[in-house]
């Protein structure tokens, strides 16, 4: 057996060990940095998303205020806080008022659910099971609740989690809005640093993929969150004007369902049926027409707003947003859309050659 090359073994093994130690320390450092940032990761990401979305408005305000970035950032921050806090306060006040009304009705022995009106006698026979269930809920709500206690327990858990998440989300959004104000003030420095990262990763096409990321985030914010807010606001206006009990709670549920792309129809259809039983058919029909408009809003607004100036086909954005939401939750709406858009562009470049920057 020939002896091993001692110079090779000593030199190469030494280099490999040295490289492994450096890589290990590097991964340890990266892991520690990520673990320290993670508690603030969500608000930082949302702050960046908000800053990217409102940057065109910020740029216009900077010109209006003759380069005063702090004033422009402060104006945008106050506007966003007003848009977020005022509706949240109205919804919370409405929900608390509704809970107090239910408590008073319970202590006074009044039915928590009003009985079906005379109008229901003219409804088709197919609706009789619904009317019977309604009548049972009005006359013996406690017995009906005990009969379906398991299903109601699960529904109660879901509602509690949804409302708790909404409250935490409002607080996180407030912090994110304040962070976005800082990001806007230092937007030039942050933009330059971001471009350096993209250029490191994609070299000559770094700016190209940076533009894709920015356009995708703006498209998703406007096409999903914007439409959900518009739809919930329209539903809330109709519910308040029609005098529907607990309008704040139903508006909140419409917003949550619209954001997760289910739509507001699971809330609005039963309320529309309720309106036909307790009010004049003419006014109930007007209410129903308005609710149909609300439900159909996302069908034409989402393609228009989400597809406008989108860097990739709208179907790619929708698939990325929905897949990201299913996989990662709310933040996945943006992460999924960005990743799938970049993947789509890489695949398109591979098929067709150089990208058209």
C-alpha positions as CSV (number, residue, x, y, z in Angstrom):
1,X,0.0,0.0,0.0
2,X,1.4,3.4,-1.0
3,X,1.8,6.0,1.8
4,X,-0.7,8.9,1.8
5,X,0.4,12.2,0.4
6,X,1.1,14.0,3.8
7,X,1.2,17.5,2.2
8,X,-2.2,17.0,0.6
9,X,-3.7,15.5,3.7
10,X,-2.4,18.1,6.0
11,X,-3.1,21.1,3.8
12,X,-6.5,20.1,2.3
13,X,-7.9,18.7,5.5
14,X,-6.8,21.8,7.3
15,X,-8.6,24.0,4.7
16,X,-11.8,21.9,4.9
17,X,-11.8,22.1,8.7
18,X,-11.2,25.8,8.6
19,X,-14.0,26.2,6.0
20,X,-16.4,24.1,8.1
21,X,-15.7,26.1,11.2
22,X,-16.3,29.4,9.4
23,X,-19.5,28.2,7.9
24,X,-20.7,26.9,11.2
25,X,-20.0,30.2,12.9
26,X,-21.7,32.0,10.0
27,X,-24.8,29.9,10.3
28,X,-24.8,30.3,14.1
29,X,-24.5,34.1,13.7
30,X,-27.4,34.1,11.1
31,X,-29.5,31.9,13.3
32,X,-29.0,34.1,16.3
33,X,-29.8,37.3,14.3
34,X,-33.0,35.7,13.0
35,X,-34.1,34.5,16.5
36,X,-33.5,38.1,17.8
37,X,-35.5,39.7,15.0
38,X,-38.4,37.1,14.9
39,X,-40.4,38.8,17.7
40,X,-40.5,42.0,15.6
41,X,-40.5,40.2,12.2
42,X,-44.2,40.5,11.6
43,X,-44.5,44.3,12.3
44,X,-41.3,44.9,10.4
45,X,-42.6,43.1,7.3
46,X,-45.9,44.9,7.5
47,X,-44.2,48.2,7.9
48,X,-42.2,47.5,4.8
49,X,-45.3,46.4,2.9
50,X,-47.2,49.6,3.9
51,X,-44.2,51.8,3.0
52,X,-43.9,50.2,-0.4
53,X,-47.6,50.6,-1.0
54,X,-47.9,54.3,-0.1
55,X,-44.5,55.4,-1.4
56,X,-46.0,57.0,-4.6
57,X,-48.3,59.1,-2.4
58,X,-45.3,59.9,-0.2
59,X,-43.2,61.0,-3.2
60,X,-46.0,63.4,-4.3
61,X,-46.3,64.9,-0.9
62,X,-42.6,65.4,-0.6
63,X,-42.8,67.5,-3.8
64,X,-45.8,69.3,-2.4
65,X,-43.9,70.1,0.9
66,X,-40.7,71.1,-1.0
67,X,-38.6,68.1,0.1
68,X,-39.8,68.0,3.8
69,X,-39.9,64.2,4.2
70,X,-40.8,64.2,7.9
71,X,-43.9,66.4,7.3
72,X,-45.0,64.2,4.3
73,X,-44.4,61.0,6.3
74,X,-46.4,62.5,9.3
75,X,-49.3,63.4,7.1
76,X,-49.5,59.9,5.6
77,X,-49.1,58.3,9.0
78,X,-52.0,60.4,10.6
79,X,-54.2,59.6,7.6
80,X,-53.5,55.8,7.8
81,X,-54.0,55.8,11.6
82,X,-57.3,57.6,11.2
83,X,-58.5,55.1,8.5
84,X,-57.5,52.2,10.8
85,X,-58.4,53.4,14.3
86,X,-61.7,55.2,13.7
87,X,-63.5,52.2,12.0
88,X,-62.0,49.8,14.6
89,X,-63.3,52.0,17.4
90,X,-66.8,52.2,15.7
91,X,-66.8,48.4,15.3
92,X,-65.7,47.8,18.9
93,X,-68.3,50.3,20.3
94,X,-71.0,48.6,18.2
95,X,-70.1,45.2,19.4
96,X,-70.0,46.2,23.0
97,X,-73.4,47.9,22.6
98,X,-74.8,44.8,21.1
99,X,-73.5,42.6,23.9
100,X,-75.1,44.9,26.5
101,X,-78.4,44.9,24.6
102,X,-78.4,41.1,24.6
103,X,-77.7,41.0,28.4
104,X,-80.5,43.4,29.1
105,X,-82.9,41.4,26.9
106,X,-81.9,38.2,28.7
107,X,-82.6,39.7,32.1
108,X,-85.9,41.1,31.0
109,X,-87.0,37.8,29.7
110,X,-87.3,39.0,26.1
111,X,-86.6,36.6,23.2
112,X,-83.0,37.2,22.1
113,X,-84.0,36.2,18.5
114,X,-87.2,37.9,17.3
115,X,-89.9,35.5,16.0
116,X,-90.6,35.2,12.3
117,X,-93.0,37.9,11.0
118,X,-96.2,37.4,9.2
119,X,-94.5,37.7,5.8
120,X,-92.9,34.2,6.2
121,X,-96.3,32.5,5.7
122,X,-96.1,33.4,2.0
123,X,-92.6,31.9,1.6
124,X,-92.2,28.7,-0.5
125,X,-92.5,25.4,1.2
126,X,-88.8,24.7,0.7
127,X,-88.1,27.3,3.4
128,X,-90.2,25.7,6.1
129,X,-87.3,23.9,7.8
130,X,-85.5,27.3,8.1
131,X,-88.7,28.9,9.5
132,X,-89.2,26.1,12.0
133,X,-85.6,26.4,13.2
134,X,-86.1,30.1,13.5
135,X,-89.3,29.7,15.5
136,X,-87.6,27.2,17.8
137,X,-84.7,29.6,18.4
138,X,-87.2,32.4,19.2
139,X,-89.3,30.5,21.7
140,X,-86.8,28.1,23.2
141,X,-83.3,29.3,22.4
142,X,-81.8,27.6,25.4
143,X,-83.1,24.2,24.3
144,X,-81.9,24.7,20.8
145,X,-78.5,25.7,22.0
146,X,-78.2,22.6,24.2
147,X,-79.3,20.5,21.2
148,X,-76.4,21.9,19.1
149,X,-74.0,22.6,21.8
150,X,-71.0,20.8,20.2
151,X,-71.4,22.8,16.9
152,X,-71.9,26.0,18.8
153,X,-68.8,25.3,20.9
154,X,-66.7,25.1,17.8
155,X,-68.3,28.2,16.3
156,X,-67.7,30.1,19.6
157,X,-64.0,29.1,19.6
158,X,-63.6,30.2,16.0
159,X,-65.3,33.5,16.7
160,X,-63.2,34.1,19.8
161,X,-60.0,33.4,17.9
162,X,-61.1,35.6,15.0
163,X,-62.0,38.5,17.2
164,X,-58.8,38.1,19.2
165,X,-56.7,38.0,16.1
166,X,-58.5,41.1,14.8
167,X,-57.7,43.0,18.0
168,X,-54.0,41.9,17.9
169,X,-54.0,42.7,14.2
170,X,-55.1,46.3,14.8
171,X,-52.4,46.8,17.4
172,X,-49.8,45.3,15.1
173,X,-51.0,47.4,12.2
174,X,-50.7,50.6,14.4
175,X,-47.0,49.7,15.2
176,X,-46.4,48.8,11.5
177,X,-47.8,52.1,10.4
178,X,-45.4,53.9,12.7
179,X,-42.5,51.9,11.4
180,X,-43.6,52.6,7.8
181,X,-43.3,56.3,8.6
182,X,-39.6,55.7,9.6
183,X,-39.0,53.6,6.5
184,X,-40.5,56.4,4.3
185,X,-38.2,59.1,5.8
186,X,-35.2,56.9,5.0
187,X,-36.6,55.5,1.8
188,X,-33.6,56.5,-0.4
189,X,-31.1,54.7,1.8
190,X,-33.3,51.6,2.2
191,X,-34.0,51.5,-1.5
192,X,-30.3,51.6,-2.3
193,X,-29.6,48.9,0.2
194,X,-32.4,46.7,-1.2
195,X,-31.1,47.1,-4.7
196,X,-27.7,46.0,-3.5
197,X,-29.2,42.8,-2.1
198,X,-31.1,42.1,-5.3
199,X,-28.0,42.8,-7.4
200,X,-26.0,40.4,-5.2
201,X,-28.6,37.7,-5.7
202,X,-29.6,38.3,-9.3
203,X,-26.5,40.2,-10.6
204,X,-27.4,42.1,-13.8
205,X,-31.2,41.4,-13.3
206,X,-31.4,42.6,-9.7
207,X,-33.2,45.8,-10.5
208,X,-35.6,43.9,-12.8
209,X,-36.7,41.5,-10.0
210,X,-36.8,44.4,-7.5
211,X,-39.4,46.0,-9.7
212,X,-41.4,42.8,-9.9
213,X,-41.4,42.5,-6.1
214,X,-42.6,46.1,-5.6
215,X,-45.3,45.8,-8.3
216,X,-46.5,42.5,-6.9
217,X,-46.8,43.8,-3.3
218,X,-48.7,46.9,-4.5
219,X,-51.1,44.8,-6.6
220,X,-51.9,42.4,-3.8
221,X,-52.5,45.2,-1.3
222,X,-54.9,47.0,-3.6
223,X,-56.5,43.9,-5.1
224,X,-57.1,41.9,-1.9
225,X,-57.0,44.2,1.2
226,X,-58.3,47.2,-0.7
227,X,-61.3,45.3,-2.1
228,X,-62.0,43.6,1.3
229,X,-62.1,47.0,3.0
230,X,-64.4,48.4,0.3
231,X,-66.7,45.4,0.5
232,X,-66.9,45.5,4.3
233,X,-67.5,49.2,4.3
234,X,-70.3,48.9,1.8
235,X,-71.9,46.1,3.8
236,X,-71.5,48.1,7.0
237,X,-73.2,51.2,5.6
238,X,-76.2,49.0,4.4
239,X,-76.5,47.3,7.8
240,X,-76.4,50.5,9.7
241,X,-78.9,52.2,7.5
242,X,-81.3,49.2,7.6
243,X,-81.1,49.0,11.4
244,X,-79.9,45.4,11.5
245,X,-79.1,44.4,15.1
246,X,-75.3,44.2,15.9
247,X,-74.1,45.8,12.6
248,X,-70.6,46.2,13.9
249,X,-70.2,42.4,14.5
250,X,-71.6,41.6,11.1
251,X,-69.3,44.2,9.4
252,X,-66.3,42.7,11.2
253,X,-67.2,39.2,10.0
254,X,-67.7,40.5,6.4
255,X,-64.2,42.0,6.6
256,X,-62.6,38.8,7.8
257,X,-64.3,36.6,5.3
258,X,-63.5,39.0,2.5
259,X,-59.8,39.1,3.4
260,X,-59.6,35.3,3.4
261,X,-61.3,35.3,0.0
262,X,-64.5,33.5,1.1
263,X,-66.6,36.6,0.6
264,X,-69.3,38.3,2.7
265,X,-72.2,36.2,1.4
266,X,-72.3,33.7,4.3
267,X,-73.1,36.7,6.6
268,X,-75.3,38.8,4.2
269,X,-77.6,36.1,2.8
270,X,-79.1,35.1,6.2
271,X,-79.4,38.8,7.2
272,X,-81.3,39.5,3.9
273,X,-83.7,36.6,4.7
274,X,-84.2,38.1,8.2
275,X,-85.0,41.5,6.7
276,X,-87.7,40.1,4.5
277,X,-89.4,38.6,7.7
278,X,-89.3,41.8,9.8
279,X,-89.7,44.7,7.4
280,X,-91.7,45.9,4.4
281,X,-91.0,43.9,1.3
282,X,-90.1,47.0,-0.7
283,X,-87.4,48.1,1.8
284,X,-86.2,44.5,2.2
285,X,-85.9,44.3,-1.6
286,X,-83.8,47.5,-1.7
287,X,-81.6,46.0,1.0
288,X,-81.3,42.7,-0.9
289,X,-80.3,44.6,-4.1
290,X,-77.6,46.5,-2.2
291,X,-76.3,43.3,-0.6
292,X,-76.1,41.7,-4.1
293,X,-74.0,44.6,-5.2
294,X,-71.8,44.2,-2.2
295,X,-71.3,40.5,-2.8
296,X,-70.5,41.0,-6.5
297,X,-68.0,43.8,-5.8
298,X,-65.0,41.6,-5.5
299,X,-65.8,39.8,-8.8
300,X,-65.1,42.9,-10.9
301,X,-63.0,45.1,-8.6
302,X,-60.3,42.4,-7.7
303,X,-59.4,41.7,-11.4
304,X,-59.4,45.4,-12.2
305,X,-57.3,46.6,-9.2
306,X,-55.1,43.5,-8.9
307,X,-54.4,43.2,-12.5
308,X,-53.6,46.8,-13.1
309,X,-49.9,47.3,-13.8
310,X,-49.3,43.8,-12.5
311,X,-45.9,42.4,-13.5
312,X,-47.3,38.9,-14.1
313,X,-50.7,37.5,-15.2
314,X,-53.5,38.0,-12.6
315,X,-54.0,34.2,-12.3
316,X,-50.4,33.9,-11.0
317,X,-51.0,36.6,-8.4
318,X,-54.3,35.0,-7.2
319,X,-52.7,31.5,-7.1
320,X,-49.7,32.8,-5.2
321,X,-51.8,34.8,-2.7
322,X,-54.3,32.0,-2.0
323,X,-51.6,29.3,-1.8
324,X,-49.5,31.5,0.5
325,X,-52.5,32.2,2.7
326,X,-53.3,28.5,3.0
327,X,-49.7,27.7,3.7
328,X,-48.5,30.6,5.9
329,X,-51.6,32.5,7.0
330,X,-52.4,36.1,6.4
331,X,-48.8,37.2,5.6
332,X,-48.7,34.5,3.0
333,X,-51.0,36.6,0.8
334,X,-48.0,38.7,0.0
335,X,-45.1,36.3,0.4
336,X,-46.8,33.7,-1.8
337,X,-47.6,36.2,-4.5
338,X,-44.1,37.6,-4.6
339,X,-42.4,34.2,-4.6
340,X,-44.7,32.7,-7.3
341,X,-44.3,35.9,-9.4
342,X,-40.5,35.7,-9.3
343,X,-40.7,32.0,-10.0
344,X,-43.0,32.7,-13.0
345,X,-40.5,35.3,-14.4
346,X,-37.6,33.0,-13.9
347,X,-39.4,30.2,-15.8
348,X,-40.5,32.7,-18.5
349,X,-36.9,33.8,-18.9
350,X,-35.7,30.3,-19.1
351,X,-38.2,29.6,-21.9
352,X,-37.7,32.8,-23.9
353,X,-34.1,33.8,-23.2
354,X,-33.2,37.2,-21.8
355,X,-35.7,39.2,-19.8
356,X,-36.9,42.5,-21.2
357,X,-35.9,44.9,-18.5
